[in-house]
Amino acid sequence: MTRTDQVAAMADHPRRYDLANELHARPFPSLAAPGRAFFLALKQPKNAARRDRDADRAHLLALLDRFGAPHPQPGATHWFGTLGRHKLKWECHTEFTTYTLFLDGLEDRPFDPSAYEVLPADWLAEAPGAVMTSALIRIEQFEDEAMIAASLVDWFVAESLAASRVLDDVAIAASDFRIDTTGHVRIALFVRPDMGERRVGRIVQRLTEIEIYKTMALLGLQRARDLDRKMGPLDLQLTELVGGLSGAGTDAEGSLGQLLDISATLENLLATSTFRFGATGAYEAIVDDRIRVLREGRFQGRQTLREFMTRRFDPAMRTVLSTEKRLQAMSDRAARAGDLLRTRVDVERQAQNQKLLESMDRRADLALRLQQTVEGLSVVAISYYALNLASYLTYPLQEPLGLSKGTTTAILTPLVVLIVFLLIRRIRKSMH
């Protein structure tokens, strides 16, 4: 058996073919000029990353069944095929779903939305999500640059218009990234007659990706603005609380309770914003990458797509990054302040415990002195009763010895007291 046969006889990893096919997923479409395309991105307003992807696929299948088109593989995240006389590309992403409809020929009136009404209205109304963005894309063959410049003036808002030569001057791409009165973003692409269809498809794909990822990234800006309104009061409370830590009369335990409330709020804001800020950073990187691979050149002195993003998109992304850093810094400040307060509370409790121990020592000393006093009195009391007993015992001896009662008592008293004292002392030592 040859080495090739030996390798062929080995078992494949369960994910081997999936991993290899992932590099070839989402192929670029082949488009001929002139032509047009309709791009639609749908996203659920909340918890889009945890949505039911089966609902997205079911919505696609409902459309394919209307046109008798073949179904994608179970669990597929993309599909490209013929839909009647047109072509459709469907992609299911982490947070959104996109539909790109490719049509031959140009509409009679540029960017007329009625020319794109191929998707059934009732099917659109049942979409599992809201419209995140939609774009009308017009693809024309390259003609006189003066005519292109005149068309751009007619189609777009001059103040926002970005137009540039792309892929080493084989095409001109333009858009103002505004939503027109019909509810769509307009994108124009002028290509040279000798340009290949697959290359046209790559440019269109990248332009649609710039539009959707730019829009998705801006969700982070909205989140940052919402956080800014909440972080202002929290920042003021935290600053005042930390500033009062050095005061001698500060209630450390009360301040610690307030700080824990602030820390809990900050941690909640941080936890609920981590995904959005992380996604924003990823979307921003994709936008930058898609613009970079277009290899832009200036067209008649107009701003390029890169310049447009630098002026309008990048500041928004810097705001998001600044808010993320500020939130993290506030959380770190609250953690450090919590450590200081806990240390102060521990020191104060140790001081209270020390005073309590000193008080207990004083009470123990007083108890010992009282005990010694009681022991002295007990010697006297016991000696008194013992002396009476001894006196009774010596009555028979008094007369033979010629001793009076008083003399006998006087002789017995020191002896009895000494004996009682020694006995009590011995008992105390044995107990200790």
Contacts in CASP RR format, 6 or more apart in sequence:
PFRMAT RR
TARGET T0000
AUTHOR 0000-0000-0000
METHOD contacts of the structure
MODEL  1
MTRTDQVAAMADHPRRYDLANELHARPFPSLAAPGRAFFLALKQPKNAAR
RDRDADRAHLLALLDRFGAPHPQPGATHWFGTLGRHKLKWECHTEFTTYT
LFLDGLEDRPFDPSAYEVLPADWLAEAPGAVMTSALIRIEQFEDEAMIAA
SLVDWFVAESLAASRVLDDVAIAASDFRIDTTGHVRIALFVRPDMGERRV
GRIVQRLTEIEIYKTMALLGLQRARDLDRKMGPLDLQLTELVGGLSGAGT
DAEGSLGQLLDISATLENLLATSTFRFGATGAYEAIVDDRIRVLREGRFQ
GRQTLREFMTRRFDPAMRTVLSTEKRLQAMSDRAARAGDLLRTRVDVERQ
AQNQKLLESMDRRADLALRLQQTVEGLSVVAISYYALNLASYLTYPLQEP
LGLSKGTTTAILTPLVVLIVFLLIRRIRKSMH
1 9 0 8 1.000
25 77 0 8 1.000
25 78 0 8 1.000
26 78 0 8 1.000
26 91 0 8 1.000
27 80 0 8 1.000
28 198 0 8 1.000
28 201 0 8 1.000
28 202 0 8 1.000
28 205 0 8 1.000
29 80 0 8 1.000
29 87 0 8 1.000
29 89 0 8 1.000
29 100 0 8 1.000
29 102 0 8 1.000
29 201 0 8 1.000
29 204 0 8 1.000
29 205 0 8 1.000
30 197 0 8 1.000
30 198 0 8 1.000
30 200 0 8 1.000
30 201 0 8 1.000
31 37 0 8 1.000
31 102 0 8 1.000
31 139 0 8 1.000
31 197 0 8 1.000
31 200 0 8 1.000
31 201 0 8 1.000
31 204 0 8 1.000
32 104 0 8 1.000
32 197 0 8 1.000
32 200 0 8 1.000
33 139 0 8 1.000
33 140 0 8 1.000
33 141 0 8 1.000
33 191 0 8 1.000
33 193 0 8 1.000
33 195 0 8 1.000
33 200 0 8 1.000
34 105 0 8 1.000
34 106 0 8 1.000
34 139 0 8 1.000
34 140 0 8 1.000
34 141 0 8 1.000
35 102 0 8 1.000
35 103 0 8 1.000
35 104 0 8 1.000
35 105 0 8 1.000
35 106 0 8 1.000
35 138 0 8 1.000
35 139 0 8 1.000
35 140 0 8 1.000
36 102 0 8 1.000
36 103 0 8 1.000
36 105 0 8 1.000
36 106 0 8 1.000
36 107 0 8 1.000
36 115 0 8 1.000
36 116 0 8 1.000
36 136 0 8 1.000
36 137 0 8 1.000
36 138 0 8 1.000
36 139 0 8 1.000
37 100 0 8 1.000
37 101 0 8 1.000
37 102 0 8 1.000
37 103 0 8 1.000
37 136 0 8 1.000
37 137 0 8 1.000
37 139 0 8 1.000
37 204 0 8 1.000
37 208 0 8 1.000
38 99 0 8 1.000
38 100 0 8 1.000
38 101 0 8 1.000
38 103 0 8 1.000
38 116 0 8 1.000
38 118 0 8 1.000
38 119 0 8 1.000
38 134 0 8 1.000
38 135 0 8 1.000
38 136 0 8 1.000
38 137 0 8 1.000
39 98 0 8 1.000
39 99 0 8 1.000
39 100 0 8 1.000
39 101 0 8 1.000
39 133 0 8 1.000
39 134 0 8 1.000
39 135 0 8 1.000
39 136 0 8 1.000
39 137 0 8 1.000
39 208 0 8 1.000
39 211 0 8 1.000
39 212 0 8 1.000
40 98 0 8 1.000
40 99 0 8 1.000
40 100 0 8 1.000
40 101 0 8 1.000
40 119 0 8 1.000
40 131 0 8 1.000
40 134 0 8 1.000
41 96 0 8 1.000
41 97 0 8 1.000
41 98 0 8 1.000
41 99 0 8 1.000
41 131 0 8 1.000
41 132 0 8 1.000
41 133 0 8 1.000
41 134 0 8 1.000
41 212 0 8 1.000
41 215 0 8 1.000
42 96 0 8 1.000
42 97 0 8 1.000
42 98 0 8 1.000
42 99 0 8 1.000
42 127 0 8 1.000
42 128 0 8 1.000
42 129 0 8 1.000
42 130 0 8 1.000
42 131 0 8 1.000
42 132 0 8 1.000
43 95 0 8 1.000
43 96 0 8 1.000
43 97 0 8 1.000
43 129 0 8 1.000
43 130 0 8 1.000
43 132 0 8 1.000
43 216 0 8 1.000
44 51 0 8 1.000
44 128 0 8 1.000
44 129 0 8 1.000
44 130 0 8 1.000
45 129 0 8 1.000
45 130 0 8 1.000
48 94 0 8 1.000
48 95 0 8 1.000
48 96 0 8 1.000
49 94 0 8 1.000
49 95 0 8 1.000
49 275 0 8 1.000
51 128 0 8 1.000
52 128 0 8 1.000
53 75 0 8 1.000
53 77 0 8 1.000
53 92 0 8 1.000
55 128 0 8 1.000
56 92 0 8 1.000
56 97 0 8 1.000
56 128 0 8 1.000
57 72 0 8 1.000
57 75 0 8 1.000
57 76 0 8 1.000
57 92 0 8 1.000
59 123 0 8 1.000
59 126 0 8 1.000
59 127 0 8 1.000
59 128 0 8 1.000
60 72 0 8 1.000
60 79 0 8 1.000
60 90 0 8 1.000
61 71 0 8 1.000
62 123 0 8 1.000
62 126 0 8 1.000
63 83 0 8 1.000
63 88 0 8 1.000
63 119 0 8 1.000
63 120 0 8 1.000
63 123 0 8 1.000
64 70 0 8 1.000
64 71 0 8 1.000
64 83 0 8 1.000
66 120 0 8 1.000
66 123 0 8 1.000
67 83 0 8 1.000
67 84 0 8 1.000
69 81 0 8 1.000
69 82 0 8 1.000
69 83 0 8 1.000
69 84 0 8 1.000
69 88 0 8 1.000
70 81 0 8 1.000
72 78 0 8 1.000
72 79 0 8 1.000
72 90 0 8 1.000
76 92 0 8 1.000
77 91 0 8 1.000
77 92 0 8 1.000
77 93 0 8 1.000
78 89 0 8 1.000
78 90 0 8 1.000
78 91 0 8 1.000
78 92 0 8 1.000
79 88 0 8 1.000
79 89 0 8 1.000
79 90 0 8 1.000
80 87 0 8 1.000
80 88 0 8 1.000
80 89 0 8 1.000
80 90 0 8 1.000
81 87 0 8 1.000
81 88 0 8 1.000
81 89 0 8 1.000
82 88 0 8 1.000
83 101 0 8 1.000
83 118 0 8 1.000
85 104 0 8 1.000
86 101 0 8 1.000
86 102 0 8 1.000
86 103 0 8 1.000
86 104 0 8 1.000
86 118 0 8 1.000
87 101 0 8 1.000
87 102 0 8 1.000
88 99 0 8 1.000
88 100 0 8 1.000
88 101 0 8 1.000
88 102 0 8 1.000
89 98 0 8 1.000
89 99 0 8 1.000
89 100 0 8 1.000
89 102 0 8 1.000
90 97 0 8 1.000
90 98 0 8 1.000
90 99 0 8 1.000
90 100 0 8 1.000
91 97 0 8 1.000
91 98 0 8 1.000
94 279 0 8 1.000
95 216 0 8 1.000
95 279 0 8 1.000
96 132 0 8 1.000
96 212 0 8 1.000
96 216 0 8 1.000
98 208 0 8 1.000
98 212 0 8 1.000
99 119 0 8 1.000
100 208 0 8 1.000
101 116 0 8 1.000
101 118 0 8 1.000
101 119 0 8 1.000
103 115 0 8 1.000
103 116 0 8 1.000
103 118 0 8 1.000
106 138 0 8 1.000
106 140 0 8 1.000
107 115 0 8 1.000
107 116 0 8 1.000
107 138 0 8 1.000
108 115 0 8 1.000
109 115 0 8 1.000
110 138 0 8 1.000
110 151 0 8 1.000
110 154 0 8 1.000
110 155 0 8 1.000
111 136 0 8 1.000
111 138 0 8 1.000
111 155 0 8 1.000
111 180 0 8 1.000
111 182 0 8 1.000
111 184 0 8 1.000
111 186 0 8 1.000
113 136 0 8 1.000
113 182 0 8 1.000
113 183 0 8 1.000
113 184 0 8 1.000
116 136 0 8 1.000
132 212 0 8 1.000
132 215 0 8 1.000
132 216 0 8 1.000
133 185 0 8 1.000
133 211 0 8 1.000
133 212 0 8 1.000
133 215 0 8 1.000
134 183 0 8 1.000
134 184 0 8 1.000
134 185 0 8 1.000
135 184 0 8 1.000
135 185 0 8 1.000
135 186 0 8 1.000
135 187 0 8 1.000
135 208 0 8 1.000
135 211 0 8 1.000
136 184 0 8 1.000
136 185 0 8 1.000
136 186 0 8 1.000
136 187 0 8 1.000
137 187 0 8 1.000
137 188 0 8 1.000
137 189 0 8 1.000
137 204 0 8 1.000
137 207 0 8 1.000
137 208 0 8 1.000
138 186 0 8 1.000
138 187 0 8 1.000
138 188 0 8 1.000
138 189 0 8 1.000
139 189 0 8 1.000
139 191 0 8 1.000
139 200 0 8 1.000
139 204 0 8 1.000
140 188 0 8 1.000
140 189 0 8 1.000
140 190 0 8 1.000
140 191 0 8 1.000
141 190 0 8 1.000
141 191 0 8 1.000
141 192 0 8 1.000
141 193 0 8 1.000
142 148 0 8 1.000
142 171 0 8 1.000
142 172 0 8 1.000
142 190 0 8 1.000
142 191 0 8 1.000
142 192 0 8 1.000
142 193 0 8 1.000
143 190 0 8 1.000
145 299 0 8 1.000
145 300 0 8 1.000
148 172 0 8 1.000
148 190 0 8 1.000
149 300 0 8 1.000
151 188 0 8 1.000
152 161 0 8 1.000
152 163 0 8 1.000
152 174 0 8 1.000
152 188 0 8 1.000
152 302 0 8 1.000
155 186 0 8 1.000
155 188 0 8 1.000
156 174 0 8 1.000
156 175 0 8 1.000
156 176 0 8 1.000
156 178 0 8 1.000
156 186 0 8 1.000
156 188 0 8 1.000
157 176 0 8 1.000
157 178 0 8 1.000
160 176 0 8 1.000
160 177 0 8 1.000
160 178 0 8 1.000
160 308 0 8 1.000
161 174 0 8 1.000
161 175 0 8 1.000
161 176 0 8 1.000
161 302 0 8 1.000
161 303 0 8 1.000
162 174 0 8 1.000
162 175 0 8 1.000
162 176 0 8 1.000
162 177 0 8 1.000
162 302 0 8 1.000
162 303 0 8 1.000
162 304 0 8 1.000
162 305 0 8 1.000
162 307 0 8 1.000
162 308 0 8 1.000
163 172 0 8 1.000
163 173 0 8 1.000
163 174 0 8 1.000
163 299 0 8 1.000
163 300 0 8 1.000
163 302 0 8 1.000
163 303 0 8 1.000
163 304 0 8 1.000
164 172 0 8 1.000
164 173 0 8 1.000
164 174 0 8 1.000
164 294 0 8 1.000
164 296 0 8 1.000
164 297 0 8 1.000
164 298 0 8 1.000
164 299 0 8 1.000
164 302 0 8 1.000
164 304 0 8 1.000
164 305 0 8 1.000
164 306 0 8 1.000
165 171 0 8 1.000
165 172 0 8 1.000
165 296 0 8 1.000
165 297 0 8 1.000
165 298 0 8 1.000
165 299 0 8 1.000
166 172 0 8 1.000
166 173 0 8 1.000
166 203 0 8 1.000
166 294 0 8 1.000
166 295 0 8 1.000
166 296 0 8 1.000
166 297 0 8 1.000
167 199 0 8 1.000
167 203 0 8 1.000
167 294 0 8 1.000
167 295 0 8 1.000
168 295 0 8 1.000
169 297 0 8 1.000
170 191 0 8 1.000
170 192 0 8 1.000
170 195 0 8 1.000
170 199 0 8 1.000
171 189 0 8 1.000
171 190 0 8 1.000
171 191 0 8 1.000
171 192 0 8 1.000
171 195 0 8 1.000
171 200 0 8 1.000
171 203 0 8 1.000
172 189 0 8 1.000
172 190 0 8 1.000
172 299 0 8 1.000
173 187 0 8 1.000
173 188 0 8 1.000
173 189 0 8 1.000
173 190 0 8 1.000
173 203 0 8 1.000
173 207 0 8 1.000
173 294 0 8 1.000
173 305 0 8 1.000
174 187 0 8 1.000
174 188 0 8 1.000
174 189 0 8 1.000
174 190 0 8 1.000
174 299 0 8 1.000
175 185 0 8 1.000
175 186 0 8 1.000
175 187 0 8 1.000
175 188 0 8 1.000
175 207 0 8 1.000
175 211 0 8 1.000
175 305 0 8 1.000
176 186 0 8 1.000
177 185 0 8 1.000
177 211 0 8 1.000
177 214 0 8 1.000
177 308 0 8 1.000
178 185 0 8 1.000
178 186 0 8 1.000
179 185 0 8 1.000
180 186 0 8 1.000
185 211 0 8 1.000
187 207 0 8 1.000
187 208 0 8 1.000
187 211 0 8 1.000
189 200 0 8 1.000
189 203 0 8 1.000
189 204 0 8 1.000
189 207 0 8 1.000
191 200 0 8 1.000
191 203 0 8 1.000
203 294 0 8 1.000
206 290 0 8 1.000
206 293 0 8 1.000
206 294 0 8 1.000
209 286 0 8 1.000
209 287 0 8 1.000
209 290 0 8 1.000
210 287 0 8 1.000
210 290 0 8 1.000
210 291 0 8 1.000
210 305 0 8 1.000
213 283 0 8 1.000
213 284 0 8 1.000
213 286 0 8 1.000
213 287 0 8 1.000
213 290 0 8 1.000
214 283 0 8 1.000
214 287 0 8 1.000
214 309 0 8 1.000
214 313 0 8 1.000
216 279 0 8 1.000
216 280 0 8 1.000
216 283 0 8 1.000
217 280 0 8 1.000
217 281 0 8 1.000
217 283 0 8 1.000
217 284 0 8 1.000
217 287 0 8 1.000
217 313 0 8 1.000
217 316 0 8 1.000
217 317 0 8 1.000
218 313 0 8 1.000
218 316 0 8 1.000
219 276 0 8 1.000
219 279 0 8 1.000
219 280 0 8 1.000
220 276 0 8 1.000
220 277 0 8 1.000
220 279 0 8 1.000
220 280 0 8 1.000
220 320 0 8 1.000
221 280 0 8 1.000
221 316 0 8 1.000
221 317 0 8 1.000
221 319 0 8 1.000
221 320 0 8 1.000
223 273 0 8 1.000
223 276 0 8 1.000
223 277 0 8 1.000
223 280 0 8 1.000
223 320 0 8 1.000
224 319 0 8 1.000
224 320 0 8 1.000
224 322 0 8 1.000
224 323 0 8 1.000
224 324 0 8 1.000
227 269 0 8 1.000
227 273 0 8 1.000
227 323 0 8 1.000
227 327 0 8 1.000
228 323 0 8 1.000
230 269 0 8 1.000
231 269 0 8 1.000
231 323 0 8 1.000
231 326 0 8 1.000
231 327 0 8 1.000
231 330 0 8 1.000
234 262 0 8 1.000
234 265 0 8 1.000
234 266 0 8 1.000
234 330 0 8 1.000
235 330 0 8 1.000
237 258 0 8 1.000
237 262 0 8 1.000
238 259 0 8 1.000
238 262 0 8 1.000
238 330 0 8 1.000
238 333 0 8 1.000
238 334 0 8 1.000
238 337 0 8 1.000
241 255 0 8 1.000
241 258 0 8 1.000
241 259 0 8 1.000
241 262 0 8 1.000
241 337 0 8 1.000
242 333 0 8 1.000
242 337 0 8 1.000
244 250 0 8 1.000
244 255 0 8 1.000
245 255 0 8 1.000
245 337 0 8 1.000
245 340 0 8 1.000
245 341 0 8 1.000
245 344 0 8 1.000
252 341 0 8 1.000
252 344 0 8 1.000
252 345 0 8 1.000
252 348 0 8 1.000
253 345 0 8 1.000
255 341 0 8 1.000
256 338 0 8 1.000
256 341 0 8 1.000
256 342 0 8 1.000
256 345 0 8 1.000
259 334 0 8 1.000
259 337 0 8 1.000
259 338 0 8 1.000
259 341 0 8 1.000
260 338 0 8 1.000
262 334 0 8 1.000
263 331 0 8 1.000
263 334 0 8 1.000
263 335 0 8 1.000
263 338 0 8 1.000
266 327 0 8 1.000
266 330 0 8 1.000
266 331 0 8 1.000
266 334 0 8 1.000
267 331 0 8 1.000
269 327 0 8 1.000
270 327 0 8 1.000
270 328 0 8 1.000
270 331 0 8 1.000
273 324 0 8 1.000
273 327 0 8 1.000
277 320 0 8 1.000
277 323 0 8 1.000
277 324 0 8 1.000
280 317 0 8 1.000
280 320 0 8 1.000
281 317 0 8 1.000
281 320 0 8 1.000
284 313 0 8 1.000
284 317 0 8 1.000
287 309 0 8 1.000
287 313 0 8 1.000
288 309 0 8 1.000
291 305 0 8 1.000
291 306 0 8 1.000
291 309 0 8 1.000
294 305 0 8 1.000
296 304 0 8 1.000
296 305 0 8 1.000
296 306 0 8 1.000
297 304 0 8 1.000
298 304 0 8 1.000
303 311 0 8 1.000
375 424 0 8 1.000
375 428 0 8 1.000
378 424 0 8 1.000
379 417 0 8 1.000
379 420 0 8 1.000
379 421 0 8 1.000
379 424 0 8 1.000
380 417 0 8 1.000
382 420 0 8 1.000
382 424 0 8 1.000
383 413 0 8 1.000
383 416 0 8 1.000
383 417 0 8 1.000
383 420 0 8 1.000
383 421 0 8 1.000
386 416 0 8 1.000
386 419 0 8 1.000
386 420 0 8 1.000
387 409 0 8 1.000
387 412 0 8 1.000
387 413 0 8 1.000
387 416 0 8 1.000
390 412 0 8 1.000
390 416 0 8 1.000
391 405 0 8 1.000
391 408 0 8 1.000
391 409 0 8 1.000
391 412 0 8 1.000
394 408 0 8 1.000
394 412 0 8 1.000
397 403 0 8 1.000
397 408 0 8 1.000
398 404 0 8 1.000
398 405 0 8 1.000
398 408 0 8 1.000
403 411 0 8 1.000
END
